[in-house]
Amino acid sequence: MLRRYRSGGALIFIQTIFASNTPAGSTAQTQTYNTAITGEPGSVVTFEVTTYTHSYGSPNYTVDGVTHVLSDTFTRTLDGSGNASFVQVVDVGTSTPGNGIDVILTITNTTIGPIGLPDTTNCSKTT
């Protein structure tokens, strides 16, 4: 584990943040995002789906192929360099114009160090 010290000897930990959330491709009804997080190496980071709104009856939101809904939580462990990544996909559920889905994912806990900003990502798609 990397630690940084102040002259007074107090530990300084790296904040856990979303480093990027980049759109990576889309179809008529889906949008894919490549998401990266950084923080203290070895930290287990907990995420929660804090917003999940949609205008059609069959939307879908996945992280690395696993479906999630409002209030779901999942974790990722940061590697030896303090990095982790995953793929988020939002699916409106229809290609009919005027429908959409919006999901906000929030970092809610980390086992090493503090949570910094940005601590949320937004994934959305409108047809």
Order of alpha helices (4+ residues) and beta strands (2+ residues): beta-beta-beta-beta-beta-beta-beta-beta-beta-beta-beta
